[in-house]
Amino acid sequence: MKLISICPSNTELLAYLGLIDQLVAIDDFSDWPASINNLPKLGPDLSIDIDKLESFKPDLVLASLSVPGMEKNIAELERRQIPHLILDPQSLDNIAEDLLTVGKACGIEDHAKKVASEYLSFIDEMKKRAGTVAETPTLYWEWWPKPIFTPGRINWLTEISEIAGGLNEFRDVELANVQTDWDDVLERAPDYILLAWVGVRTDKVKKEVVLKRPGWKELSAIQNNRFPIMEEELYCRPSPRLLEGALKLGKMIHPDVYEDLSLPEWVVTI
């Protein structure tokens, strides 16, 4: 099959399924695995060049509603009757379901079941270990600095926090994304402040922006150096790579519990 992915999380999902060799084009922001770097680019995920996409005569295009604004591309795919799948993962279980959906559409259903099973088994192992931690720290995830956005309860980062032995500070808000303010976070006094700005590389994230906020330098998370910059690509994209992010988080906040746990071999070798 000739496959096209128009957002990074879908490209990563194809990698987990072993379908990278069937990709003929990708969006500009897809950057993993490294083997895709020489593929033709179709523009940013919100402004895909549909004419160029159509010229590849794809058998299947993978789109995703987890990217706000993707609706415009989807409408054009439908108008031109280009074969496509629309994914919309909001949870770790949704990602497992997407592995099966894409695997079935690409004729590798049995293999996809194996991959999804190993993915879910790793999550179960992390959950089991999370149940043994002595203390469960609260984690404030910052997705955007101005205005402040953070994940709420209906978000994969709430799940990632829990299987790594922590608690999302904003798990009490029944939303996927929460716009809050400096004072609210200050009053909550989270044990960790984790910066994962969507679409921003780690070397471009500036801690000074956060430290200038009134009263924030006095927060225990900052005083105790629990204030890391996290890789956006491991926490902000709803793909199986979230497992890598979850394990990294677990080893950071509970090294004694997660240190001997490794990613499944099939993940490491991609």
C-alpha positions as a Markdown table, in Angstrom:
| # | Residue | x | y | z |
|---|---|---|---|---|
| 1 | Met | 0.0 | 0.0 | 0.0 |
| 2 | Lys | 1.0 | 3.6 | -0.5 |
| 3 | Leu | 0.4 | 5.4 | 2.8 |
| 4 | Ile | 0.5 | 9.1 | 3.7 |
| 5 | Ser | 0.4 | 10.5 | 7.3 |
| 6 | Ile | -0.5 | 14.1 | 7.8 |
| 7 | Cys | 0.4 | 14.5 | 11.5 |
| 8 | Pro | 3.3 | 13.2 | 13.7 |
| 9 | Ser | 1.3 | 10.9 | 16.0 |
| 10 | Asn | 0.0 | 8.9 | 13.0 |
| 11 | Thr | 3.5 | 8.6 | 11.6 |
| 12 | Glu | 4.7 | 7.3 | 14.9 |
| 13 | Leu | 1.8 | 4.8 | 15.1 |
| 14 | Leu | 2.7 | 3.5 | 11.6 |
| 15 | Ala | 6.3 | 3.0 | 12.9 |
| 16 | Tyr | 5.1 | 0.9 | 15.8 |
| 17 | Leu | 3.1 | -1.3 | 13.3 |
| 18 | Gly | 6.2 | -1.7 | 11.1 |
| 19 | Leu | 4.6 | 0.2 | 8.2 |
| 20 | Ile | 7.1 | 3.0 | 7.7 |
| 21 | Asp | 8.4 | 1.5 | 4.5 |
| 22 | Gln | 5.0 | 2.0 | 2.9 |
| 23 | Leu | 4.9 | 5.7 | 3.6 |
| 24 | Val | 5.3 | 7.9 | 0.5 |
| 25 | Ala | 4.8 | 11.3 | 2.0 |
| 26 | Ile | 4.4 | 13.0 | 5.4 |
| 27 | Asp | 3.5 | 16.4 | 7.0 |
| 28 | Asp | 6.3 | 18.8 | 7.9 |
| 29 | Phe | 6.2 | 18.1 | 11.6 |
| 30 | Ser | 6.6 | 14.3 | 11.5 |
| 31 | Asp | 10.2 | 13.7 | 12.7 |
| 32 | Trp | 10.3 | 10.2 | 14.1 |
| 33 | Pro | 11.7 | 7.7 | 13.4 |
| 34 | Ala | 14.8 | 9.1 | 11.7 |
| 35 | Ser | 14.2 | 6.9 | 8.6 |
| 36 | Ile | 11.4 | 9.2 | 7.5 |
| 37 | Asn | 13.5 | 12.3 | 7.2 |
| 38 | Asn | 14.0 | 12.0 | 3.5 |
| 39 | Leu | 10.4 | 11.5 | 2.6 |
| 40 | Pro | 8.5 | 14.2 | 0.6 |
| 41 | Lys | 6.9 | 16.8 | 2.9 |
| 42 | Leu | 3.3 | 18.1 | 2.3 |
| 43 | Gly | 3.4 | 21.2 | 4.5 |
| 44 | Pro | 2.4 | 21.8 | 8.2 |
| 45 | Asp | -0.2 | 19.5 | 9.6 |
| 46 | Leu | -2.8 | 22.3 | 9.5 |
| 47 | Ser | -2.0 | 23.4 | 6.0 |
| 48 | Ile | -1.4 | 20.3 | 4.0 |
| 49 | Asp | -0.9 | 20.7 | 0.3 |
| 50 | Ile | -3.8 | 18.5 | -0.9 |
| 51 | Asp | -2.8 | 18.9 | -4.6 |
| 52 | Lys | 0.6 | 17.5 | -3.8 |
| 53 | Leu | -0.9 | 14.8 | -1.6 |
| 54 | Glu | -3.3 | 13.7 | -4.3 |
| 55 | Ser | -0.4 | 13.5 | -6.8 |
| 56 | Phe | 1.0 | 10.5 | -4.9 |
| 57 | Lys | -2.2 | 8.6 | -5.5 |
| 58 | Pro | -2.3 | 7.2 | -2.0 |
| 59 | Asp | -4.1 | 4.0 | -1.0 |
| 60 | Leu | -4.8 | 5.5 | 2.4 |
| 61 | Val | -4.2 | 8.8 | 4.2 |
| 62 | Leu | -4.1 | 8.9 | 8.0 |
| 63 | Ala | -5.6 | 12.1 | 9.5 |
| 64 | Ser | -6.3 | 12.8 | 13.1 |
| 65 | Leu | -8.8 | 15.0 | 15.0 |
| 66 | Ser | -6.5 | 15.1 | 18.0 |
| 67 | Val | -4.9 | 18.0 | 16.1 |
| 68 | Pro | -7.2 | 21.0 | 16.4 |
| 69 | Gly | -7.8 | 22.5 | 12.9 |
| 70 | Met | -7.3 | 19.2 | 11.0 |
| 71 | Glu | -11.0 | 19.4 | 10.0 |
| 72 | Lys | -10.1 | 21.5 | 7.0 |
| 73 | Asn | -7.8 | 18.8 | 5.6 |
| 74 | Ile | -10.3 | 16.1 | 6.2 |
| 75 | Ala | -13.1 | 18.0 | 4.4 |
| 76 | Glu | -10.8 | 18.3 | 1.4 |
| 77 | Leu | -9.9 | 14.6 | 1.5 |
| 78 | Glu | -13.6 | 13.8 | 1.5 |
| 79 | Arg | -14.4 | 16.2 | -1.3 |
| 80 | Arg | -11.8 | 14.7 | -3.5 |
| 81 | Gln | -12.8 | 11.1 | -2.4 |
| 82 | Ile | -9.2 | 10.3 | -1.4 |
| 83 | Pro | -9.2 | 7.1 | 0.8 |
| 84 | His | -8.5 | 8.1 | 4.4 |
| 85 | Leu | -8.9 | 7.1 | 8.0 |
| 86 | Ile | -9.7 | 9.6 | 10.8 |
| 87 | Leu | -8.2 | 8.9 | 14.2 |
| 88 | Asp | -9.0 | 10.8 | 17.3 |
| 89 | Pro | -7.1 | 9.3 | 20.3 |
| 90 | Gln | -7.7 | 10.9 | 23.7 |
| 91 | Ser | -6.5 | 8.1 | 25.9 |
| 92 | Leu | -4.0 | 5.3 | 26.1 |
| 93 | Asp | -6.7 | 2.8 | 25.4 |
| 94 | Asn | -7.7 | 4.8 | 22.3 |
| 95 | Ile | -4.2 | 4.5 | 21.0 |
| 96 | Ala | -4.4 | 0.7 | 21.4 |
| 97 | Glu | -7.7 | 0.8 | 19.4 |
| 98 | Asp | -6.0 | 2.9 | 16.7 |
| 99 | Leu | -3.3 | 0.3 | 16.3 |
| 100 | Leu | -5.9 | -2.3 | 15.6 |
| 101 | Thr | -7.9 | 0.0 | 13.3 |
| 102 | Val | -4.9 | 0.9 | 11.2 |
| 103 | Gly | -3.5 | -2.6 | 11.2 |
| 104 | Lys | -6.8 | -4.0 | 9.9 |
| 105 | Ala | -7.0 | -1.3 | 7.2 |
| 106 | Cys | -3.5 | -2.1 | 6.1 |
| 107 | Gly | -4.0 | -5.9 | 6.0 |
| 108 | Ile | -1.8 | -6.7 | 9.0 |
| 109 | Glu | -4.5 | -7.4 | 11.6 |
| 110 | Asp | -2.8 | -10.2 | 13.4 |
| 111 | His | 0.4 | -8.3 | 13.7 |
| 112 | Ala | -1.5 | -5.3 | 15.0 |
| 113 | Lys | -3.2 | -7.4 | 17.7 |
| 114 | Lys | 0.3 | -8.5 | 18.9 |
| 115 | Val | 1.6 | -5.0 | 19.0 |
| 116 | Ala | -1.5 | -3.7 | 20.8 |
| 117 | Ser | -1.3 | -6.5 | 23.3 |
| 118 | Glu | 2.4 | -5.8 | 24.1 |
| 119 | Tyr | 1.6 | -2.1 | 24.4 |
| 120 | Leu | -1.2 | -2.7 | 26.9 |
| 121 | Ser | 0.9 | -5.2 | 28.8 |
| 122 | Phe | 3.6 | -2.6 | 29.3 |
| 123 | Ile | 0.9 | -0.2 | 30.6 |
| 124 | Asp | -0.4 | -2.8 | 33.0 |
| 125 | Glu | 3.2 | -3.4 | 34.3 |
| 126 | Met | 3.6 | 0.3 | 35.0 |
| 127 | Lys | 0.2 | 0.4 | 36.7 |
| 128 | Lys | 1.2 | -2.5 | 39.0 |
| 129 | Arg | 4.4 | -0.7 | 40.0 |
| 130 | Ala | 2.6 | 2.6 | 40.5 |
| 131 | Gly | 0.5 | 0.8 | 43.1 |
| 132 | Thr | 3.6 | 0.2 | 45.2 |
| 133 | Val | 4.9 | 3.7 | 45.6 |
| 134 | Ala | 5.2 | 5.1 | 49.1 |
| 135 | Glu | 4.2 | 8.7 | 48.1 |
| 136 | Thr | 2.3 | 10.0 | 45.1 |
| 137 | Pro | 3.5 | 13.5 | 44.1 |
| 138 | Thr | 1.3 | 16.0 | 42.3 |
| 139 | Leu | 2.4 | 17.1 | 38.8 |
| 140 | Tyr | 1.6 | 20.3 | 37.1 |
| 141 | Trp | 2.1 | 19.9 | 33.4 |
| 142 | Glu | 2.4 | 23.1 | 31.4 |
| 143 | Trp | 1.4 | 22.8 | 27.8 |
| 144 | Trp | 1.5 | 26.5 | 26.9 |
| 145 | Pro | 2.9 | 29.4 | 28.9 |
| 146 | Lys | 0.8 | 32.5 | 27.9 |
| 147 | Pro | -2.0 | 32.0 | 28.5 |
| 148 | Ile | -1.4 | 29.0 | 30.6 |
| 149 | Phe | -2.8 | 25.7 | 29.3 |
| 150 | Thr | -2.5 | 22.4 | 31.2 |
| 151 | Pro | -4.1 | 19.0 | 30.6 |
| 152 | Gly | -7.3 | 18.2 | 32.6 |
| 153 | Arg | -8.8 | 14.9 | 33.7 |
| 154 | Ile | -9.9 | 13.8 | 30.2 |
| 155 | Asn | -6.3 | 13.6 | 28.9 |
| 156 | Trp | -3.6 | 11.0 | 28.3 |
| 157 | Leu | -1.2 | 12.9 | 30.6 |
| 158 | Thr | -3.5 | 12.3 | 33.5 |
| 159 | Glu | -3.1 | 8.5 | 32.7 |
| 160 | Ile | 0.7 | 8.9 | 32.1 |
| 161 | Ser | 1.0 | 10.7 | 35.5 |
| 162 | Glu | -0.8 | 7.8 | 37.3 |
| 163 | Ile | 1.0 | 4.9 | 35.7 |
| 164 | Ala | 4.3 | 6.7 | 36.6 |
| 165 | Gly | 3.2 | 7.0 | 40.3 |
| 166 | Gly | 2.1 | 10.6 | 40.2 |
| 167 | Leu | -1.1 | 12.6 | 40.0 |
| 168 | Asn | -2.0 | 15.3 | 37.5 |
| 169 | Glu | -2.6 | 18.5 | 39.6 |
| 170 | Phe | -5.6 | 19.4 | 37.3 |
| 171 | Arg | -7.2 | 16.0 | 37.4 |
| 172 | Asp | -10.2 | 17.7 | 39.2 |
| 173 | Val | -11.2 | 19.6 | 36.0 |
| 174 | Glu | -13.4 | 17.5 | 33.7 |
| 175 | Leu | -11.7 | 18.8 | 30.5 |
| 176 | Ala | -9.0 | 17.7 | 28.1 |
| 177 | Asn | -7.3 | 21.1 | 28.1 |
| 178 | Val | -7.6 | 23.6 | 30.9 |
| 179 | Gln | -6.8 | 27.3 | 30.6 |
| 180 | Thr | -5.8 | 28.5 | 34.0 |
| 181 | Asp | -3.7 | 31.3 | 35.5 |
| 182 | Trp | -0.5 | 31.8 | 37.5 |
| 183 | Asp | -2.3 | 32.3 | 40.9 |
| 184 | Asp | -4.3 | 29.0 | 40.5 |
| 185 | Val | -1.1 | 27.0 | 40.1 |
| 186 | Leu | 0.6 | 29.0 | 42.9 |
| 187 | Glu | -2.2 | 28.1 | 45.3 |
| 188 | Arg | -2.1 | 24.4 | 44.3 |
| 189 | Ala | 1.6 | 24.2 | 45.0 |
| 190 | Pro | 2.4 | 21.1 | 43.0 |
| 191 | Asp | 5.3 | 18.9 | 43.9 |
| 192 | Tyr | 6.6 | 19.0 | 40.3 |
| 193 | Ile | 6.4 | 21.6 | 37.5 |
| 194 | Leu | 6.8 | 19.9 | 34.2 |
| 195 | Leu | 7.3 | 22.0 | 31.1 |
| 196 | Ala | 6.2 | 20.4 | 27.8 |
| 197 | Trp | 5.2 | 23.2 | 25.5 |
| 198 | Val | 3.3 | 21.9 | 22.5 |
| 199 | Gly | 5.2 | 22.1 | 19.3 |
| 200 | Val | 8.3 | 23.6 | 21.0 |
| 201 | Arg | 11.6 | 21.8 | 21.0 |
| 202 | Thr | 13.2 | 21.4 | 24.4 |
| 203 | Asp | 16.1 | 23.8 | 23.6 |
| 204 | Lys | 13.6 | 26.5 | 22.8 |
| 205 | Val | 11.7 | 26.2 | 26.2 |
| 206 | Lys | 12.7 | 29.0 | 28.5 |
| 207 | Lys | 12.4 | 28.5 | 32.2 |
| 208 | Glu | 12.9 | 32.2 | 32.7 |
| 209 | Val | 9.4 | 32.8 | 31.4 |
| 210 | Val | 8.1 | 30.8 | 34.3 |
| 211 | Leu | 10.4 | 32.1 | 37.0 |
| 212 | Lys | 9.3 | 35.7 | 36.3 |
| 213 | Arg | 5.8 | 34.9 | 37.5 |
| 214 | Pro | 5.1 | 36.5 | 40.9 |
| 215 | Gly | 5.7 | 34.1 | 43.8 |
| 216 | Trp | 6.7 | 31.1 | 41.6 |
| 217 | Lys | 10.4 | 31.1 | 42.6 |
| 218 | Glu | 9.2 | 30.3 | 46.2 |
| 219 | Leu | 7.3 | 27.2 | 45.1 |
| 220 | Ser | 8.7 | 24.0 | 46.6 |
| 221 | Ala | 8.9 | 22.4 | 43.1 |
| 222 | Ile | 11.3 | 25.1 | 42.0 |
| 223 | Gln | 13.2 | 25.3 | 45.3 |
| 224 | Asn | 13.8 | 21.6 | 45.2 |
| 225 | Asn | 14.7 | 21.5 | 41.6 |
| 226 | Arg | 11.7 | 19.5 | 40.6 |
| 227 | Phe | 11.2 | 21.7 | 37.5 |
| 228 | Pro | 12.4 | 19.9 | 34.4 |
| 229 | Ile | 11.8 | 20.6 | 30.7 |
| 230 | Met | 10.2 | 17.5 | 29.2 |
| 231 | Glu | 10.4 | 16.4 | 25.6 |
| 232 | Glu | 7.2 | 17.6 | 23.8 |
| 233 | Glu | 7.4 | 14.7 | 21.4 |
| 234 | Leu | 7.2 | 12.2 | 24.3 |
| 235 | Tyr | 4.2 | 13.8 | 26.1 |
| 236 | Cys | 2.1 | 15.9 | 23.7 |
| 237 | Arg | 1.5 | 13.5 | 20.9 |
| 238 | Pro | -1.1 | 10.7 | 21.3 |
| 239 | Ser | 1.0 | 7.9 | 19.9 |
| 240 | Pro | 2.5 | 4.7 | 21.4 |
| 241 | Arg | 5.7 | 6.8 | 22.1 |
| 242 | Leu | 3.8 | 8.0 | 25.2 |
| 243 | Leu | 5.1 | 4.7 | 26.8 |
| 244 | Glu | 8.6 | 6.0 | 26.4 |
| 245 | Gly | 7.6 | 9.3 | 28.1 |
| 246 | Ala | 5.7 | 7.4 | 30.9 |
| 247 | Leu | 8.8 | 5.3 | 31.7 |
| 248 | Lys | 11.1 | 8.3 | 31.7 |
| 249 | Leu | 8.7 | 10.1 | 34.1 |
| 250 | Gly | 8.5 | 7.0 | 36.3 |
| 251 | Lys | 12.2 | 6.7 | 36.6 |
| 252 | Met | 12.5 | 10.4 | 37.4 |
| 253 | Ile | 10.0 | 10.6 | 40.2 |
| 254 | His | 10.3 | 7.0 | 41.5 |
| 255 | Pro | 13.7 | 5.7 | 40.4 |
| 256 | Asp | 13.6 | 2.8 | 42.9 |
| 257 | Val | 10.3 | 1.5 | 41.5 |
| 258 | Tyr | 10.9 | 1.9 | 37.8 |
| 259 | Glu | 14.7 | 1.8 | 37.3 |
| 260 | Asp | 14.9 | -1.9 | 36.2 |
| 261 | Leu | 11.9 | -1.6 | 33.8 |
| 262 | Ser | 12.8 | -1.4 | 30.1 |
| 263 | Leu | 10.7 | -0.6 | 27.1 |
| 264 | Pro | 9.6 | -3.7 | 25.0 |
| 265 | Glu | 12.3 | -4.8 | 22.6 |
| 266 | Trp | 10.1 | -4.1 | 19.6 |
| 267 | Val | 9.9 | -0.4 | 20.6 |
| 268 | Val | 13.7 | 0.0 | 21.2 |
| 269 | Thr | 14.6 | -1.4 | 17.7 |
| 270 | Ile | 12.4 | 0.9 | 15.7 |
